[in-house]
């Protein structure tokens, strides 16, 4: 799954009941990350997500979902 596919799934199916950072943490983060989980600004959350993906060398594909 690419980041674009994951974002499309979020916008089409989950945006009504989950913040972007909350959805990312629920899908891919195994530890607590409250700064992202509770972030209400989507642009800030997207920057945090992109930085995390870059730092963990996910350039093309998303990591495996934890749940």
Secondary structure, 3 states (H helix, E strand, C coil): CEHHHHHHHHHHHHCCCCCHHHHHHHHHCCCCCHHHHCCCCHHHHHHHHHHHHHHCCCCCECCCCCC
